């Protein structure tokens, strides 16, 4: 995925496959929305910017049924959260309904995945700071998800009509990655 410059809030995403001797494009450019603060090499929990780098894509989730992706797919429920508060659960998925080991108040920094629609109707986890975690506060909850046409809090967002075929195309055996940069 390539943005014009570090302050850009839009970019072009394109699927590529490795072939003998190099890489071959699989799709046309897909318009993408980025963080409202553009791109950064130093993500931070307080900065709504998209991380620059190369990251694996190892799991998917969504409020809607599995769109036939080969990635492990979590069909979210009202009990699903992504944790952004400091602590041992930082930048992980957690499922909890009551007496949770994390803050579930309306003022918490955690994302209640099931209720973030249409963004998380379908999403793929961008494995930034997930395993191993770089550091508390170094940025969490970066996903490739459905766009509303506006900048994000740091995620990469594309139209659902482009996201669904991409999710079906991703194959864990191919060790898929997203490369985010400036070009």
Z-matrix of the N, CA and C atoms (Angstrom, degrees):
N
C 1 1.431
C 2 1.518 1 107.73
N 3 1.314 2 115.79 1 133.63
C 4 1.455 3 120.11 2 -174.26
C 5 1.526 4 110.84 3 -127.45
N 6 1.331 5 115.24 4 130.07
C 7 1.465 6 122.28 5 173.82
C 8 1.525 7 108.69 6 -107.69
N 9 1.333 8 117.65 7 157.70
C 10 1.475 9 122.37 8 -179.67
C 11 1.523 10 112.57 9 -64.18
N 12 1.344 11 115.69 10 -42.29
C 13 1.467 12 121.17 11 -177.83
C 14 1.520 13 108.69 12 -157.52
N 15 1.318 14 117.32 13 176.19
C 16 1.462 15 121.42 14 -174.92
C 17 1.523 16 113.72 15 -66.85
N 18 1.325 17 118.50 16 -22.16
C 19 1.463 18 119.82 17 -179.76
C 20 1.533 19 112.99 18 -94.31
N 21 1.318 20 117.42 19 0.00
C 22 1.474 21 121.36 20 -178.82
C 23 1.527 22 110.77 21 -66.09
N 24 1.309 23 115.74 22 141.90
C 25 1.466 24 121.15 23 175.50
C 26 1.524 25 111.37 24 -107.73
N 27 1.331 26 115.89 25 4.65
C 28 1.462 27 121.30 26 174.95
C 29 1.524 28 108.89 27 -132.46
N 30 1.318 29 114.65 28 158.85
C 31 1.466 30 120.49 29 -179.35
C 32 1.522 31 108.56 30 -156.68
N 33 1.324 32 114.66 31 179.07
C 34 1.456 33 121.47 32 174.96
C 35 1.525 34 108.09 33 -117.32
N 36 1.321 35 116.08 34 126.84
C 37 1.453 36 122.30 35 177.85
C 38 1.527 37 107.50 36 -105.36
N 39 1.317 38 116.00 37 140.08
C 40 1.457 39 120.39 38 179.42
C 41 1.520 40 108.68 39 -143.67
N 42 1.323 41 115.59 40 139.00
C 43 1.466 42 121.17 41 177.11
C 44 1.521 43 109.21 42 -87.22
N 45 1.346 44 115.13 43 137.55
C 46 1.456 45 122.01 44 178.68
C 47 1.522 46 109.14 45 -130.35
N 48 1.321 47 117.00 46 152.08
C 49 1.454 48 121.56 47 174.32
C 50 1.521 49 109.12 48 -128.53
N 51 1.321 50 115.29 49 144.62
C 52 1.462 51 120.01 50 -179.77
C 53 1.531 52 109.07 51 -80.16
N 54 1.323 53 114.59 52 131.65
C 55 1.463 54 121.58 53 176.96
C 56 1.527 55 107.52 54 -127.19
N 57 1.313 56 117.97 55 164.17
C 58 1.466 57 118.30 56 176.77
C 59 1.529 58 110.23 57 -54.80
N 60 1.307 59 116.12 58 124.72
C 61 1.456 60 120.91 59 178.04
C 62 1.516 61 115.47 60 89.75
N 63 1.340 62 118.73 61 1.34
C 64 1.463 63 117.51 62 178.36
C 65 1.516 64 114.19 63 157.41
N 66 1.320 65 114.36 64 -145.94
C 67 1.456 66 122.19 65 -176.03
C 68 1.515 67 110.25 66 -127.55
N 69 1.331 68 115.86 67 147.18
C 70 1.463 69 121.51 68 -179.59
C 71 1.530 70 108.65 69 -129.50
N 72 1.352 71 116.81 70 132.80
C 73 1.468 72 118.31 71 177.71
C 74 1.530 73 110.67 72 -67.95
N 75 1.329 74 115.24 73 142.96
C 76 1.457 75 122.03 74 179.49
C 77 1.526 76 110.68 75 -106.11
N 78 1.327 77 116.36 76 -28.15
C 79 1.458 78 120.46 77 -176.51
C 80 1.524 79 110.18 78 -132.40
N 81 1.314 80 113.79 79 167.03
C 82 1.465 81 120.18 80 169.92
C 83 1.522 82 107.65 81 -76.05
N 84 1.322 83 116.52 82 169.58
C 85 1.465 84 120.29 83 176.99
C 86 1.524 85 110.14 84 -63.10
N 87 1.318 86 115.75 85 137.64
C 88 1.458 87 123.37 86 178.23
C 89 1.528 88 107.22 87 -113.07
N 90 1.341 89 118.41 88 125.49
C 91 1.466 90 119.05 89 178.42
C 92 1.530 91 110.24 90 -66.95
N 93 1.329 92 115.77 91 136.30
C 94 1.462 93 121.49 92 -177.95
C 95 1.519 94 110.19 93 -130.21
N 96 1.319 95 115.63 94 146.99
C 97 1.461 96 122.29 95 172.22
C 98 1.525 97 108.03 96 -102.01
N 99 1.337 98 115.12 97 141.51
C 100 1.458 99 122.75 98 -178.66
C 101 1.521 100 109.71 99 -117.74
N 102 1.321 101 115.76 100 -175.71
C 103 1.453 102 121.07 101 178.03
C 104 1.512 103 112.82 102 -58.98
N 105 1.323 104 116.61 103 148.72
C 106 1.472 105 121.12 104 -178.43
C 107 1.527 106 112.16 105 -65.37
N 108 1.328 107 118.22 106 -16.88
C 109 1.469 108 121.90 107 175.31
C 110 1.529 109 111.15 108 -101.98
N 111 1.331 110 117.52 109 16.50
C 112 1.460 111 121.56 110 177.09
C 113 1.511 112 112.88 111 80.04
N 114 1.342 113 115.35 112 -138.25
C 115 1.462 114 122.03 113 -178.44
C 116 1.514 115 110.16 114 -116.13
N 117 1.342 116 115.61 115 155.88
C 118 1.457 117 119.69 116 -179.71
C 119 1.518 118 111.29 117 -148.67
N 120 1.331 119 115.35 118 151.66
C 121 1.461 120 121.11 119 171.86
C 122 1.523 121 110.26 120 -94.40
N 123 1.347 122 116.69 121 -4.10
C 124 1.465 123 121.60 122 -179.46
C 125 1.532 124 110.32 123 -131.12
N 126 1.332 125 117.69 124 70.46
C 127 1.466 126 119.33 125 179.09
C 128 1.522 127 111.58 126 -57.77
N 129 1.310 128 113.77 127 151.89
C 130 1.459 129 121.67 128 -175.82
C 131 1.522 130 106.46 129 -150.48
N 132 1.289 131 116.44 130 144.99
C 133 1.469 132 121.13 131 -177.79
C 134 1.530 133 111.97 132 -57.77
N 135 1.338 134 118.15 133 -25.90
C 136 1.464 135 120.92 134 -177.27
C 137 1.526 136 113.11 135 -96.13
N 138 1.332 137 118.27 136 -0.91
C 139 1.457 138 122.14 137 -176.31
C 140 1.526 139 110.12 138 -110.24
N 141 1.345 140 118.78 139 116.58
C 142 1.462 141 120.73 140 -179.10
C 143 1.538 142 111.96 141 -81.10
N 144 1.327 143 115.82 142 61.68
C 145 1.465 144 122.10 143 -178.73
C 146 1.520 145 110.03 144 -121.51
N 147 1.313 146 115.79 145 152.66
C 148 1.460 147 123.52 146 179.28
C 149 1.524 148 109.36 147 -86.52
N 150 1.334 149 117.96 148 133.64
C 151 1.467 150 119.51 149 -178.96
C 152 1.532 151 112.19 150 -71.42
N 153 1.324 152 115.98 151 139.53
C 154 1.462 153 122.66 152 174.59
C 155 1.530 154 107.42 153 -88.11
N 156 1.322 155 116.38 154 137.02
C 157 1.461 156 119.71 155 176.83
C 158 1.509 157 111.93 156 147.82
N 159 1.316 158 114.99 157 -170.60
C 160 1.461 159 123.43 158 178.84
C 161 1.527 160 107.67 159 -116.54
N 162 1.327 161 116.23 160 122.50
C 163 1.455 162 121.59 161 -173.15
C 164 1.526 163 110.79 162 -132.67
N 165 1.338 164 116.05 163 141.79
C 166 1.457 165 119.39 164 177.27
C 167 1.527 166 110.32 165 -71.52
N 168 1.325 167 114.35 166 159.05
C 169 1.465 168 123.59 167 175.12
C 170 1.524 169 105.52 168 -124.01
N 171 1.330 170 117.31 169 100.62
C 172 1.454 171 119.97 170 -170.82
C 173 1.519 172 115.15 171 -115.95
N 174 1.331 173 117.32 172 -9.77
C 175 1.458 174 119.00 173 -178.92
C 176 1.521 175 110.62 174 -152.88
N 177 1.329 176 114.50 175 155.14
C 178 1.459 177 121.17 176 -179.69
C 179 1.524 178 108.57 177 -131.43
N 180 1.323 179 115.28 178 161.93
C 181 1.464 180 119.83 179 177.21
C 182 1.513 181 108.57 180 -155.18
N 183 1.311 182 116.03 181 169.18
C 184 1.451 183 119.97 182 174.57
C 185 1.507 184 113.02 183 176.68
N 186 1.320 185 113.74 184 158.73
C 187 1.464 186 121.01 185 175.69
C 188 1.520 187 109.57 186 -71.47
N 189 1.328 188 116.13 187 -32.48
C 190 1.453 189 121.04 188 -179.82
C 191 1.530 190 110.33 189 -88.62
N 192 1.308 191 115.84 190 163.12
C 193 1.464 192 121.90 191 -176.32
C 194 1.528 193 111.49 192 -60.14
N 195 1.320 194 115.38 193 155.50
C 196 1.458 195 122.09 194 178.50
C 197 1.529 196 109.68 195 -50.78
N 198 1.332 197 117.25 196 123.83
C 199 1.468 198 120.50 197 -178.98
C 200 1.529 199 112.32 198 -82.27
N 201 1.323 200 116.72 199 21.20
C 202 1.467 201 123.47 200 -179.82
C 203 1.521 202 111.32 201 77.47
N 204 1.331 203 116.11 202 38.67
C 205 1.451 204 120.32 203 173.19
C 206 1.527 205 108.57 204 -84.61
N 207 1.324 206 116.14 205 148.88
C 208 1.467 207 121.11 206 175.93
C 209 1.529 208 111.01 207 -83.12
N 210 1.330 209 117.54 208 -13.97
C 211 1.465 210 120.26 209 176.11
C 212 1.526 211 109.07 210 -66.52
N 213 1.317 212 118.36 211 149.84
C 214 1.461 213 118.76 212 171.55
C 215 1.530 214 108.18 213 -55.30
N 216 1.332 215 116.49 214 130.08
C 217 1.467 216 121.35 215 -173.50
C 218 1.522 217 110.11 216 -121.74
N 219 1.335 218 115.47 217 125.91
C 220 1.449 219 122.37 218 175.90
C 221 1.521 220 108.37 219 -100.87
N 222 1.328 221 116.54 220 114.89
C 223 1.463 222 120.90 221 174.35
C 224 1.530 223 106.03 222 -82.77
N 225 1.341 224 116.82 223 107.31
C 226 1.459 225 120.84 224 -172.15
C 227 1.528 226 112.19 225 -69.56
N 228 1.322 227 113.05 226 154.90
C 229 1.461 228 123.25 227 175.32
C 230 1.530 229 106.94 228 -129.09
N 231 1.321 230 118.41 229 175.97
C 232 1.464 231 119.34 230 176.46
C 233 1.533 232 113.96 231 -62.02
N 234 1.316 233 118.29 232 -7.62
C 235 1.469 234 121.98 233 -179.35
C 236 1.524 235 113.44 234 -95.24
N 237 1.332 236 118.63 235 3.55
C 238 1.469 237 121.44 236 -175.50
C 239 1.520 238 112.34 237 -97.07
N 240 1.334 239 114.32 238 133.09
C 241 1.461 240 123.12 239 -177.49
C 242 1.519 241 109.76 240 -135.28
N 243 1.347 242 116.08 241 152.20
C 244 1.464 243 121.35 242 166.22
C 245 1.523 244 105.74 243 -114.88
N 246 1.316 245 116.70 244 126.03
C 247 1.456 246 121.71 245 -169.26
C 248 1.527 247 111.50 246 -91.62
N 249 1.338 248 115.59 247 124.72
C 250 1.468 249 122.30 248 177.51
C 251 1.528 250 112.07 249 -118.42
N 252 1.324 251 118.00 250 -3.27
C 253 1.463 252 120.20 251 177.51
C 254 1.525 253 109.09 252 -79.29
N 255 1.339 254 117.39 253 149.10
C 256 1.469 255 120.41 254 177.97
C 257 1.523 256 111.33 255 -58.87
N 258 1.326 257 114.97 256 147.84
C 259 1.460 258 120.51 257 177.49
C 260 1.516 259 111.20 258 138.72
N 261 1.309 260 117.52 259 -177.15
C 262 1.469 261 121.20 260 -175.39
C 263 1.529 262 114.54 261 -67.16
N 264 1.319 263 117.77 262 -16.47
C 265 1.474 264 121.09 263 -179.76
C 266 1.526 265 112.64 264 -95.66
N 267 1.334 266 116.92 265 0.63
C 268 1.465 267 122.10 266 -175.17
C 269 1.531 268 111.85 267 -49.86
N 270 1.319 269 115.31 268 131.66
C 271 1.464 270 125.43 269 176.98
C 272 1.526 271 112.57 270 59.19
N 273 1.335 272 115.81 271 43.46
C 274 1.457 273 121.46 272 175.14
C 275 1.525 274 109.59 273 -132.99
N 276 1.324 275 114.96 274 159.50
C 277 1.464 276 121.68 275 171.29
C 278 1.519 277 107.61 276 -82.49
N 279 1.321 278 115.97 277 138.85
C 280 1.457 279 121.47 278 175.53
C 281 1.517 280 108.78 279 -137.20
N 282 1.319 281 115.83 280 146.01
C 283 1.469 282 121.40 281 175.99
C 284 1.523 283 107.45 282 -117.76
N 285 1.330 284 115.63 283 122.01
C 286 1.458 285 120.09 284 -177.95
C 287 1.527 286 109.09 285 -159.97
N 288 1.342 287 116.00 286 139.49
C 289 1.464 288 120.89 287 178.19
C 290 1.529 289 111.99 288 -105.88
N 291 1.320 290 117.13 289 -43.60
C 292 1.467 291 121.00 290 -178.53
C 293 1.518 292 109.51 291 -141.98
N 294 1.328 293 115.45 292 156.16
C 295 1.463 294 121.68 293 179.13
C 296 1.530 295 111.73 294 51.18
N 297 1.311 296 115.74 295 48.05
C 298 1.461 297 122.08 296 -176.82
C 299 1.523 298 111.45 297 -74.29
N 300 1.311 299 115.77 298 153.72
C 301 1.473 300 121.99 299 179.16
C 302 1.523 301 111.49 300 -83.87
N 303 1.312 302 116.76 301 17.56
C 304 1.462 303 123.19 302 179.64
C 305 1.519 304 108.31 303 -146.08
N 306 1.321 305 115.75 304 166.68
C 307 1.460 306 122.85 305 -176.20
C 308 1.527 307 110.39 306 -74.32
N 309 1.318 308 117.29 307 124.04
C 310 1.459 309 121.91 308 177.20
C 311 1.529 310 111.80 309 -113.35
N 312 1.323 311 117.48 310 10.26
C 313 1.462 312 120.60 311 179.10
C 314 1.527 313 109.72 312 -69.15
N 315 1.313 314 115.99 313 163.72
C 316 1.466 315 120.06 314 -178.73
C 317 1.517 316 112.74 315 -68.24
N 318 1.336 317 118.16 316 -15.80
C 319 1.470 318 120.54 317 -179.51
C 320 1.535 319 112.17 318 -97.02
N 321 1.313 320 117.91 319 7.88
C 322 1.466 321 120.41 320 -177.05
C 323 1.536 322 111.29 321 -78.38
N 324 1.338 323 117.08 322 160.66
C 325 1.464 324 119.93 323 178.70
C 326 1.526 325 113.22 324 -86.61
N 327 1.336 326 117.79 325 -4.07
C 328 1.461 327 121.48 326 -176.23
C 329 1.521 328 111.32 327 -75.67
N 330 1.333 329 115.38 328 151.24
C 331 1.467 330 119.98 329 -178.69
C 332 1.519 331 109.77 330 -99.79
N 333 1.307 332 115.62 331 123.57
C 334 1.454 333 123.08 332 177.20
C 335 1.531 334 106.28 333 -87.58
N 336 1.310 335 115.82 334 89.58
C 337 1.468 336 123.26 335 -165.39
C 338 1.528 337 114.47 336 -52.91
N 339 1.292 338 117.47 337 -44.02
C 340 1.470 339 121.52 338 -175.06
C 341 1.524 340 112.33 339 -61.55
N 342 1.323 341 116.77 340 -30.40
C 343 1.459 342 120.85 341 -174.57
C 344 1.524 343 114.18 342 -95.69
N 345 1.311 344 118.03 343 -1.51
C 346 1.470 345 121.50 344 179.37
C 347 1.530 346 109.33 345 -90.46
N 348 1.318 347 115.28 346 74.66
C 349 1.461 348 120.10 347 -178.21
C 350 1.524 349 109.92 348 -109.33
N 351 1.296 350 119.34 349 148.09
C 352 1.466 351 127.58 350 3.42
C 353 1.532 352 113.39 351 -84.15
N 354 1.335 353 117.12 352 -1.26
C 355 1.464 354 121.15 353 -172.71
C 356 1.513 355 113.01 354 -50.34
N 357 1.334 356 115.88 355 -50.17
C 358 1.460 357 119.62 356 -174.57
C 359 1.523 358 112.63 357 -103.82
N 360 1.331 359 116.11 358 26.30
C 361 1.468 360 117.62 359 168.68
C 362 1.529 361 107.85 360 -59.97
N 363 1.347 362 115.08 361 -35.93
C 364 1.468 363 122.98 362 173.11
C 365 1.521 364 107.19 363 -145.66
N 366 1.332 365 117.08 364 138.62
C 367 1.459 366 120.32 365 179.05
C 368 1.524 367 110.24 366 -157.77
N 369 1.331 368 114.24 367 156.61
C 370 1.460 369 122.24 368 174.37
C 371 1.532 370 106.09 369 -124.73
N 372 1.316 371 116.54 370 133.40
C 373 1.458 372 121.06 371 179.85
C 374 1.526 373 109.29 372 -74.06
N 375 1.340 374 116.41 373 126.99
C 376 1.464 375 122.30 374 171.40
C 377 1.522 376 105.27 375 -88.77
N 378 1.315 377 117.41 376 115.32
C 379 1.459 378 121.81 377 -171.62
C 380 1.531 379 112.23 378 -76.96
N 381 1.325 380 115.55 379 61.45
C 382 1.459 381 121.83 380 171.83
C 383 1.532 382 107.36 381 -96.67
N 384 1.312 383 117.25 382 126.84
C 385 1.462 384 123.15 383 175.38
C 386 1.532 385 112.05 384 59.65
N 387 1.344 386 116.83 385 32.11
C 388 1.465 387 119.73 386 -177.02
C 389 1.515 388 113.96 387 -106.64
N 390 1.283 389 119.35 388 -33.59
C 391 1.454 390 119.60 389 -177.41
C 392 1.502 391 110.83 390 -171.96
N 393 1.299 392 118.02 391 102.38
C 394 1.463 393 123.29 392 -1.07
C 395 1.529 394 110.83 393 -78.62
N 396 1.320 395 114.50 394 155.11
C 397 1.458 396 119.27 395 176.41
C 398 1.515 397 109.30 396 -70.34
N 399 1.323 398 116.23 397 133.76
C 400 1.464 399 121.73 398 179.39
C 401 1.521 400 109.43 399 -68.82
N 402 1.314 401 114.80 400 -52.48
C 403 1.461 402 118.92 401 -178.40
C 404 1.520 403 110.37 402 -171.77
N 405 1.313 404 115.25 403 151.94
C 406 1.458 405 121.01 404 171.53
C 407 1.524 406 107.48 405 -60.05
N 408 1.314 407 117.10 406 136.76
C 409 1.452 408 121.21 407 177.03
C 410 1.514 409 115.18 408 80.94
N 411 1.344 410 117.66 409 -2.26
C 412 1.472 411 121.08 410 -178.45
C 413 1.523 412 112.42 411 -85.15
N 414 1.308 413 117.18 412 13.56
C 415 1.458 414 121.44 413 177.35
C 416 1.516 415 111.67 414 107.70
N 417 1.334 416 114.99 415 137.10
C 418 1.464 417 120.84 416 -178.21
C 419 1.516 418 109.79 417 -146.45
N 420 1.324 419 114.82 418 167.39
C 421 1.471 420 122.37 419 173.23
C 422 1.531 421 112.51 420 58.74
N 423 1.335 422 115.82 421 50.11
C 424 1.467 423 120.11 422 174.31
C 425 1.525 424 107.83 423 -96.25
N 426 1.339 425 115.15 424 121.45
C 427 1.454 426 120.85 425 -176.30
C 428 1.526 427 110.97 426 -132.84
N 429 1.315 428 115.71 427 158.14
C 430 1.465 429 123.85 428 166.26
C 431 1.522 430 103.33 429 -98.04
N 432 1.340 431 117.18 430 114.05
C 433 1.463 432 119.31 431 -172.28
C 434 1.526 433 111.88 432 -142.43
N 435 1.317 434 115.52 433 -176.55
C 436 1.464 435 123.69 434 -178.49
C 437 1.529 436 109.49 435 -70.11
N 438 1.320 437 116.45 436 136.53
C 439 1.460 438 121.27 437 178.73
C 440 1.525 439 111.83 438 -94.05
N 441 1.323 440 114.35 439 155.10
C 442 1.469 441 121.65 440 168.36
C 443 1.525 442 109.06 441 -110.68
N 444 1.349 443 116.26 442 4.76
C 445 1.451 444 121.28 443 -179.39
C 446 1.520 445 113.79 444 91.12
N 447 1.322 446 117.28 445 5.74
C 448 1.461 447 121.76 446 -178.62
C 449 1.528 448 109.81 447 -117.62
N 450 1.341 449 117.18 448 160.55
C 451 1.463 450 119.41 449 174.07
C 452 1.532 451 110.89 450 -57.76
N 453 1.331 452 115.41 451 157.84
C 454 1.463 453 122.29 452 -176.77
C 455 1.532 454 110.66 453 -106.68
N 456 1.303 455 115.71 454 -174.59
C 457 1.472 456 121.89 455 174.60
C 458 1.531 457 111.06 456 -88.96
N 459 1.337 458 116.75 457 7.62
C 460 1.466 459 122.02 458 179.64
C 461 1.512 460 113.06 459 138.29
N 462 1.309 461 116.09 460 -10.14
C 463 1.455 462 120.61 461 178.82
C 464 1.533 463 111.09 462 -77.39
N 465 1.320 464 115.10 463 174.25
C 466 1.461 465 123.05 464 170.75
C 467 1.525 466 105.39 465 -107.93
N 468 1.324 467 117.32 466 124.46
C 469 1.459 468 121.17 467 -176.68
C 470 1.519 469 110.43 468 -124.80
N 471 1.333 470 115.10 469 133.34
C 472 1.474 471 121.11 470 -179.84
C 473 1.532 472 109.08 471 -132.91
N 474 1.340 473 116.78 472 163.23
C 475 1.469 474 119.33 473 179.11
C 476 1.533 475 111.39 474 -59.10
N 477 1.331 476 115.61 475 142.44
C 478 1.464 477 120.93 476 -179.06
C 479 1.531 478 111.19 477 -57.15
N 480 1.339 479 117.27 478 -34.34
C 481 1.470 480 120.32 479 -179.95
C 482 1.524 481 112.20 480 -67.90
N 483 1.320 482 118.04 481 -16.88
C 484 1.468 483 122.50 482 173.89
C 485 1.528 484 110.85 483 -97.98
N 486 1.334 485 116.93 484 -33.60
C 487 1.454 486 120.88 485 -177.99
C 488 1.530 487 111.93 486 -67.02
N 489 1.323 488 118.23 487 -42.04
C 490 1.461 489 120.22 488 -177.31
C 491 1.529 490 112.91 489 -62.11
N 492 1.339 491 120.10 490 -48.49
C 493 1.469 492 118.34 491 176.41
C 494 1.530 493 112.62 492 -63.24
N 495 1.332 494 116.88 493 -34.50
C 496 1.464 495 120.00 494 177.61
C 497 1.526 496 109.94 495 -63.63
N 498 1.317 497 117.45 496 -43.69
C 499 1.464 498 120.80 497 179.28
C 500 1.530 499 110.97 498 -62.56
N 501 1.327 500 116.95 499 -37.68
C 502 1.471 501 120.54 500 178.46
C 503 1.529 502 111.14 501 -69.38
N 504 1.325 503 116.69 502 -29.31
C 505 1.460 504 122.67 503 -178.21
C 506 1.523 505 112.08 504 -77.65
N 507 1.334 506 117.67 505 -33.30
C 508 1.462 507 121.50 506 -177.95
C 509 1.528 508 110.70 507 -62.82
N 510 1.315 509 115.68 508 131.25
C 511 1.455 510 121.62 509 -178.55
C 512 1.525 511 108.12 510 -129.24
N 513 1.332 512 118.72 511 120.59
C 514 1.463 513 120.06 512 -178.19
C 515 1.532 514 112.93 513 -56.86
N 516 1.320 515 118.01 514 -30.80
C 517 1.470 516 120.94 515 179.79
C 518 1.523 517 111.81 516 -63.45
N 519 1.340 518 116.85 517 -25.09
C 520 1.467 519 121.48 518 178.84
C 521 1.524 520 112.71 519 -85.12
N 522 1.328 521 117.55 520 -2.28
C 523 1.468 522 123.05 521 -178.18
C 524 1.529 523 111.19 522 52.27
N 525 1.345 524 116.86 523 59.62
C 526 1.479 525 119.75 524 -175.28
C 527 1.515 526 113.20 525 -62.96
N 528 1.331 527 114.19 526 149.32
C 529 1.464 528 122.92 527 -179.69
C 530 1.521 529 108.03 528 -137.44
N 531 1.323 530 114.33 529 157.87
C 532 1.448 531 121.49 530 167.36
C 533 1.523 532 105.83 531 -116.47
N 534 1.324 533 115.40 532 129.82
C 535 1.462 534 121.55 533 177.77
C 536 1.524 535 105.99 534 -109.87
N 537 1.324 536 116.22 535 120.78
C 538 1.456 537 122.70 536 -175.85
C 539 1.523 538 107.79 537 -115.17
N 540 1.345 539 115.97 538 122.11
C 541 1.455 540 118.51 539 -178.23
C 542 1.520 541 113.70 540 -159.14
N 543 1.304 542 114.00 541 -172.01
C 544 1.467 543 122.84 542 -178.24
C 545 1.519 544 107.12 543 -113.76
N 546 1.327 545 116.97 544 136.38
C 547 1.452 546 118.74 545 -178.06
C 548 1.490 547 114.26 546 -143.87
